[in-house]
Amino acid sequence: MRHSARTEFTALREKAGMTVAQAAELLDVSPRTARRYEDGESKPRRLEIKALERIARQGAKEPPTRFRFIDLFAGIGGLRLGFESIGGHCAFTSEWDPHSQKTYALNYRDNHEIGGDIREFSQDPGKIPEHDVLLAGFPCQPFSIAGVSKKNALGRPHGFLCDTQGTLFFDTAQIIAHHRPAAFVLENVKNLESHDGGRTFATIMNVLTNELGYHVQHRVISSEPWVPQKRERVFIVGFREPTDFDFGSLVIPDPKKGPKLGSILEPHDEVDPKYTLTPRLWEYLQNYKAKHQSKGNGFGFSLFGPNDVTRTLSARYYKDGSEVLVEQPGKRPRRLTPLECARLMGFDRGDRRFKIAVSDTQAYRQFGNAVVVPVVEFVAQAMEEHIMAALRKAENEPSVIADIRSVTRPDRVLMAANG
């Protein structure tokens, strides 16, 4: 039987900055035995605990953690970077794509293994350690919302998250319901607000506010003030308890004063010629654009110079690079390099360097699916004082929080809805 509470083994292993496999090697036990320790199915011997305690003491040289967060649908860690910037410690990561896992593992010194399919954890949220903040860039999937508006208008209750069953938002909500973090941040494409006439977004907000009981606000933010790219994303922020946080009143820096493309481009003579479009591809893109222009359509490539701000970088950029082509006077245009994409998304910025060890195709997909890091840093900094205030309040009311977690367990709500 799997225990939902974090074990002493888990706590010491995380403090030591070790994965389960590394702990197994240290203690000279099989990976299966270490996993049983991790899950609470058996207890380590006293000497094994002592060994972990010794390593944990040696590794405890990092600044104290102000709060713990988890990183769901993590991609390559854009949300994580934003909340590490205000002193958060990542306690758990879930990302299903193996190529993104590789990039993530290369760039973050983790004390935990990267979890895969989120459904494994939403079905058993006790596998996820306790945390104060939940971060999730969940994919937008179509889901059944039939009857939700009518039920709400009539004041009729409906089953726990029943209208989002089978979606990845549902899995996110299951984890929120189980752990009751002090706050969460969800991120998605701007069009989530208008999807299916706004009904999809209304369903999501209904679940977060009415079913989970959080105080929720949202705002669409464009990345232009921070990077030379127009990329609009909706951020949904929720607090378990009332706060003074006011998302709408945050002053966004003037986008006109933001950086231009030239600030992130590599020196011309250092760019590999392979990024320049082939004559055949360039001819095709020009003909394609001319064809649609003659019909009054806006389809086709987009060309940018050093003083411009680009369109949104997409996950399909690896196909032909047509949405963001870089001018090369006297030559055919070129794609951005993966390093330039890292800069355009704010991963490689200032003193921060980002390592890329996957193919160009995978790098383009990863950056095209990512969040712009300085935008997340902006949101995190705005939330910081409210997160810390919520945690201080929770420390003084532990019994109340425990009661809330007990009452809002997903299995109990489902039983009530079906009963």
BELBEL-V808500 format. One record per residue. N is the residue number from 1. RES is the residue in one letter. PHI is phi in whole degrees, -180 to 180 (NA if undefined). PSI is psi in degrees with one decimal (* if undefined). Layout:
# BELBEL-V808500
n: {N | N}
res: {RES | RES}
phi: {PHI | PHI}
psi: {PSI | PSI}
This chain:
# BELBEL-V808500
n: {1 | 2 | 3 | 4 | 5 | 6 | 7 | 8 | 9 | 10 | 11 | 12 | 13 | 14 | 15 | 16 | 17 | 18 | 19 | 20 | 21 | 22 | 23 | 24 | 25 | 26 | 27 | 28 | 29 | 30 | 31 | 32 | 33 | 34 | 35 | 36 | 37 | 38 | 39 | 40 | 41 | 42 | 43 | 44 | 45 | 46 | 47 | 48 | 49 | 50 | 51 | 52 | 53 | 54 | 55 | 56 | 57 | 58 | 59 | 60 | 61 | 62 | 63 | 64 | 65 | 66 | 67 | 68 | 69 | 70 | 71 | 72 | 73 | 74 | 75 | 76 | 77 | 78 | 79 | 80 | 81 | 82 | 83 | 84 | 85 | 86 | 87 | 88 | 89 | 90 | 91 | 92 | 93 | 94 | 95 | 96 | 97 | 98 | 99 | 100 | 101 | 102 | 103 | 104 | 105 | 106 | 107 | 108 | 109 | 110 | 111 | 112 | 113 | 114 | 115 | 116 | 117 | 118 | 119 | 120 | 121 | 122 | 123 | 124 | 125 | 126 | 127 | 128 | 129 | 130 | 131 | 132 | 133 | 134 | 135 | 136 | 137 | 138 | 139 | 140 | 141 | 142 | 143 | 144 | 145 | 146 | 147 | 148 | 149 | 150 | 151 | 152 | 153 | 154 | 155 | 156 | 157 | 158 | 159 | 160 | 161 | 162 | 163 | 164 | 165 | 166 | 167 | 168 | 169 | 170 | 171 | 172 | 173 | 174 | 175 | 176 | 177 | 178 | 179 | 180 | 181 | 182 | 183 | 184 | 185 | 186 | 187 | 188 | 189 | 190 | 191 | 192 | 193 | 194 | 195 | 196 | 197 | 198 | 199 | 200 | 201 | 202 | 203 | 204 | 205 | 206 | 207 | 208 | 209 | 210 | 211 | 212 | 213 | 214 | 215 | 216 | 217 | 218 | 219 | 220 | 221 | 222 | 223 | 224 | 225 | 226 | 227 | 228 | 229 | 230 | 231 | 232 | 233 | 234 | 235 | 236 | 237 | 238 | 239 | 240 | 241 | 242 | 243 | 244 | 245 | 246 | 247 | 248 | 249 | 250 | 251 | 252 | 253 | 254 | 255 | 256 | 257 | 258 | 259 | 260 | 261 | 262 | 263 | 264 | 265 | 266 | 267 | 268 | 269 | 270 | 271 | 272 | 273 | 274 | 275 | 276 | 277 | 278 | 279 | 280 | 281 | 282 | 283 | 284 | 285 | 286 | 287 | 288 | 289 | 290 | 291 | 292 | 293 | 294 | 295 | 296 | 297 | 298 | 299 | 300 | 301 | 302 | 303 | 304 | 305 | 306 | 307 | 308 | 309 | 310 | 311 | 312 | 313 | 314 | 315 | 316 | 317 | 318 | 319 | 320 | 321 | 322 | 323 | 324 | 325 | 326 | 327 | 328 | 329 | 330 | 331 | 332 | 333 | 334 | 335 | 336 | 337 | 338 | 339 | 340 | 341 | 342 | 343 | 344 | 345 | 346 | 347 | 348 | 349 | 350 | 351 | 352 | 353 | 354 | 355 | 356 | 357 | 358 | 359 | 360 | 361 | 362 | 363 | 364 | 365 | 366 | 367 | 368 | 369 | 370 | 371 | 372 | 373 | 374 | 375 | 376 | 377 | 378 | 379 | 380 | 381 | 382 | 383 | 384 | 385 | 386 | 387 | 388 | 389 | 390 | 391 | 392 | 393 | 394 | 395 | 396 | 397 | 398 | 399 | 400 | 401 | 402 | 403 | 404 | 405 | 406 | 407 | 408 | 409 | 410 | 411 | 412 | 413 | 414 | 415 | 416 | 417 | 418 | 419}
res: {M | R | H | S | A | R | T | E | F | T | A | L | R | E | K | A | G | M | T | V | A | Q | A | A | E | L | L | D | V | S | P | R | T | A | R | R | Y | E | D | G | E | S | K | P | R | R | L | E | I | K | A | L | E | R | I | A | R | Q | G | A | K | E | P | P | T | R | F | R | F | I | D | L | F | A | G | I | G | G | L | R | L | G | F | E | S | I | G | G | H | C | A | F | T | S | E | W | D | P | H | S | Q | K | T | Y | A | L | N | Y | R | D | N | H | E | I | G | G | D | I | R | E | F | S | Q | D | P | G | K | I | P | E | H | D | V | L | L | A | G | F | P | C | Q | P | F | S | I | A | G | V | S | K | K | N | A | L | G | R | P | H | G | F | L | C | D | T | Q | G | T | L | F | F | D | T | A | Q | I | I | A | H | H | R | P | A | A | F | V | L | E | N | V | K | N | L | E | S | H | D | G | G | R | T | F | A | T | I | M | N | V | L | T | N | E | L | G | Y | H | V | Q | H | R | V | I | S | S | E | P | W | V | P | Q | K | R | E | R | V | F | I | V | G | F | R | E | P | T | D | F | D | F | G | S | L | V | I | P | D | P | K | K | G | P | K | L | G | S | I | L | E | P | H | D | E | V | D | P | K | Y | T | L | T | P | R | L | W | E | Y | L | Q | N | Y | K | A | K | H | Q | S | K | G | N | G | F | G | F | S | L | F | G | P | N | D | V | T | R | T | L | S | A | R | Y | Y | K | D | G | S | E | V | L | V | E | Q | P | G | K | R | P | R | R | L | T | P | L | E | C | A | R | L | M | G | F | D | R | G | D | R | R | F | K | I | A | V | S | D | T | Q | A | Y | R | Q | F | G | N | A | V | V | V | P | V | V | E | F | V | A | Q | A | M | E | E | H | I | M | A | A | L | R | K | A | E | N | E | P | S | V | I | A | D | I | R | S | V | T | R | P | D | R | V | L | M | A | A | N | G}
phi: {NA | -83 | -90 | -85 | -75 | -68 | -86 | -61 | -58 | -62 | -60 | -70 | -61 | -66 | -63 | -79 | 72 | -122 | -82 | -62 | -63 | -67 | -65 | -61 | -66 | -61 | -87 | 59 | -124 | -73 | -55 | -65 | -65 | -62 | -66 | -67 | -62 | -61 | -87 | 79 | -80 | -153 | -106 | -66 | -71 | -58 | -66 | -69 | -63 | -61 | -64 | -67 | -61 | -65 | -66 | -63 | -65 | -67 | -90 | -84 | -111 | -79 | -58 | -62 | -76 | -82 | -160 | -111 | -135 | -119 | -121 | -99 | 50 | -69 | 59 | -112 | 92 | -64 | -65 | -59 | -58 | -62 | -90 | -69 | -66 | -112 | 94 | -79 | -119 | -77 | -99 | -163 | -134 | -130 | -155 | -82 | -77 | -64 | -71 | -67 | -58 | -63 | -65 | -61 | -63 | -72 | -102 | -130 | -79 | -99 | -112 | -152 | -76 | -85 | -73 | -95 | -56 | -62 | -64 | -61 | -90 | -72 | -74 | -140 | -60 | -64 | -69 | -90 | -66 | -59 | -154 | -99 | -135 | -110 | -115 | -154 | -98 | -66 | -67 | -88 | -118 | -66 | -148 | -70 | -127 | -60 | 85 | -65 | -61 | -64 | -62 | -65 | -64 | -88 | 72 | -88 | -73 | -137 | -58 | -53 | 57 | -61 | -81 | -121 | -55 | 84 | -111 | -76 | -63 | -56 | -63 | -61 | -65 | -60 | -70 | -60 | -63 | -74 | -92 | 50 | -63 | -63 | -155 | -143 | -134 | -112 | -130 | -159 | -68 | -57 | -69 | -58 | -63 | -103 | -56 | 54 | 68 | 88 | -71 | -61 | -66 | -62 | -65 | -61 | -65 | -63 | -63 | -68 | -90 | -82 | -89 | -95 | 77 | -93 | -94 | -118 | -135 | -143 | -159 | -90 | -127 | -95 | -87 | -56 | -65 | -113 | -137 | -80 | -149 | -91 | -135 | -101 | -136 | -96 | -112 | -111 | -113 | -130 | -119 | -66 | -114 | -59 | -139 | -91 | -59 | -130 | -61 | -66 | -89 | -64 | -88 | -82 | -56 | -66 | -63 | -67 | -98 | -74 | -71 | -111 | -56 | -58 | -72 | -115 | -80 | -75 | -55 | -52 | -78 | -105 | -88 | -60 | -58 | -64 | -83 | -76 | -62 | -71 | -55 | -66 | -66 | -65 | -64 | -61 | -64 | -67 | -66 | -63 | -66 | -62 | -59 | -77 | -63 | -66 | -98 | 81 | -96 | -101 | -72 | 138 | -72 | -128 | -110 | -132 | -108 | -65 | -100 | -104 | -115 | -81 | -72 | -71 | -73 | -113 | -70 | -90 | -58 | -65 | -70 | -147 | 70 | -66 | -75 | -140 | -105 | -97 | -63 | -134 | -50 | 82 | -136 | -67 | -68 | -134 | -77 | -69 | -82 | -56 | -63 | -65 | -65 | -61 | -73 | -63 | -96 | 80 | -78 | -105 | -155 | 60 | -86 | -88 | -111 | -119 | -90 | -125 | -123 | -107 | -65 | -58 | -58 | -68 | -62 | -61 | -61 | -67 | -70 | -67 | -95 | -87 | -96 | -82 | -58 | -63 | -68 | -66 | -61 | -62 | -65 | -62 | -64 | -69 | -86 | -50 | -64 | -76 | -64 | -66 | -64 | -65 | -70 | -64 | -66 | -64 | -63 | -89 | -134 | -62 | -68 | -65 | -64 | -62 | -64 | -62 | -62 | -66 | -68 | -99 | -57 | -55 | -65 | -71 | -67 | -64 | -62 | -66 | -68 | -90 | -81}
psi: {130.9 | 132.4 | 138.6 | -24.9 | 148.1 | 134.0 | 164.4 | -38.1 | -47.2 | -46.4 | -44.9 | -39.6 | -44.5 | -41.4 | -32.0 | -10.0 | 39.7 | 149.1 | 170.8 | -41.8 | -40.8 | -38.8 | -39.4 | -41.8 | -41.5 | -43.6 | -3.6 | 46.5 | 165.7 | 153.3 | -34.8 | -41.2 | -43.0 | -37.6 | -35.1 | -36.9 | -44.4 | -41.3 | -3.2 | 14.4 | -20.5 | 162.4 | 139.9 | 155.9 | 160.0 | -41.6 | -32.8 | -40.1 | -42.6 | -40.1 | -41.9 | -39.3 | -39.4 | -45.2 | -38.6 | -40.8 | -38.4 | -33.0 | -4.7 | 60.6 | -3.9 | 159.1 | 149.8 | 143.6 | 130.5 | -35.0 | 162.9 | 139.5 | 161.8 | 152.6 | 96.9 | 146.6 | 51.7 | -25.0 | -121.9 | 19.6 | 24.0 | -43.2 | -38.7 | -48.3 | -39.6 | -40.3 | -17.2 | -28.1 | -17.3 | 20.5 | 13.2 | 153.3 | 125.9 | 117.3 | -14.6 | 142.9 | 137.1 | 124.8 | 123.1 | -28.3 | 122.4 | -31.5 | -40.1 | -37.4 | -40.3 | -46.5 | -42.1 | -49.1 | -31.7 | -28.9 | -9.1 | 130.6 | 99.2 | 153.0 | 23.6 | 154.7 | 155.8 | 120.4 | 153.1 | -118.5 | 124.4 | -27.2 | -29.2 | -35.3 | -29.6 | -28.5 | -25.8 | 74.0 | -17.1 | -15.2 | -20.8 | 131.2 | 159.5 | 147.1 | 162.5 | -30.1 | 136.0 | 129.6 | 134.7 | 119.9 | 63.2 | 140.5 | 148.3 | 116.9 | 148.3 | 140.0 | 163.6 | 122.7 | 18.5 | 128.6 | -7.2 | -49.7 | -40.9 | -43.9 | -42.9 | -41.3 | -33.5 | -3.6 | 21.0 | 134.7 | 152.0 | 160.5 | 153.9 | 112.4 | 21.0 | -29.5 | -3.9 | 12.9 | 139.8 | 3.7 | 163.3 | -22.9 | -39.9 | -44.7 | -40.3 | -46.1 | -34.7 | -41.7 | -40.7 | -44.1 | -36.8 | -47.7 | -21.1 | 56.6 | 157.8 | -29.7 | 161.6 | 157.5 | 120.5 | 142.2 | 142.6 | 176.6 | 153.4 | -36.0 | -6.7 | -33.8 | -35.8 | -3.7 | 132.2 | 45.3 | 22.6 | -4.3 | -34.2 | -47.9 | -38.0 | -38.1 | -44.2 | -46.8 | -35.6 | -43.7 | -47.0 | -39.1 | -53.4 | -37.9 | -39.2 | -16.0 | 25.4 | 157.4 | 108.6 | 138.1 | 157.5 | 158.9 | 140.0 | 128.7 | 132.9 | 151.1 | -3.0 | -34.0 | -18.7 | -33.3 | 157.6 | 57.4 | 134.1 | 102.9 | 109.2 | 130.1 | 148.1 | 131.7 | 127.4 | 118.1 | 130.7 | 139.8 | 140.2 | -37.6 | 157.8 | 142.0 | 174.1 | 3.8 | 129.3 | 96.2 | -40.1 | -24.9 | -6.4 | 132.9 | 115.4 | 134.2 | 153.9 | 116.4 | -24.9 | -21.1 | 7.9 | 169.4 | 161.3 | 167.3 | -37.0 | -23.3 | -16.4 | -0.7 | 144.5 | 155.4 | 138.5 | -43.7 | -1.8 | -0.3 | 126.4 | 133.2 | -18.5 | -18.4 | -11.1 | 135.7 | 143.7 | 155.8 | -39.1 | -45.7 | -41.0 | -40.3 | -43.2 | -46.2 | -38.6 | -42.2 | -39.5 | -44.2 | -43.0 | -39.7 | -45.4 | -31.7 | -36.0 | -21.7 | 3.0 | 15.2 | 158.0 | 14.7 | 150.4 | -178.2 | 163.4 | 129.2 | 134.8 | 144.0 | -178.9 | -18.7 | 12.7 | 167.9 | 130.2 | 169.8 | -179.7 | 127.8 | 128.5 | 168.2 | -15.1 | 8.3 | -28.8 | -19.5 | -53.0 | -5.3 | 13.1 | -26.5 | -22.6 | 90.9 | 139.7 | 128.2 | 141.2 | 95.8 | 127.1 | -2.0 | 169.6 | 151.3 | 170.8 | 164.7 | 162.9 | 149.4 | 161.6 | -38.4 | -41.0 | -34.9 | -40.1 | -37.8 | -40.2 | -27.8 | -0.2 | 12.6 | -41.2 | 102.6 | 135.3 | -125.0 | -3.9 | 125.6 | 141.2 | 128.0 | 136.2 | 113.7 | 15.1 | 173.2 | 161.7 | -40.9 | -48.2 | -37.4 | -44.9 | -42.5 | -43.4 | -45.4 | -34.6 | -23.6 | -3.6 | 172.3 | 157.6 | 116.0 | -48.9 | -23.9 | -42.3 | -38.5 | -39.8 | -45.9 | -43.0 | -43.6 | -34.6 | -31.3 | -19.3 | -56.1 | -31.0 | -35.0 | -47.6 | -38.2 | -39.7 | -38.2 | -38.3 | -39.6 | -40.7 | -34.1 | -29.1 | -8.0 | 51.5 | -35.5 | -35.8 | -44.4 | -40.1 | -40.7 | -40.6 | -45.5 | -38.1 | -44.2 | -34.8 | 17.1 | 131.8 | -39.5 | -35.0 | -38.8 | -39.8 | -40.7 | -40.7 | -39.8 | -33.2 | -11.0 | *}
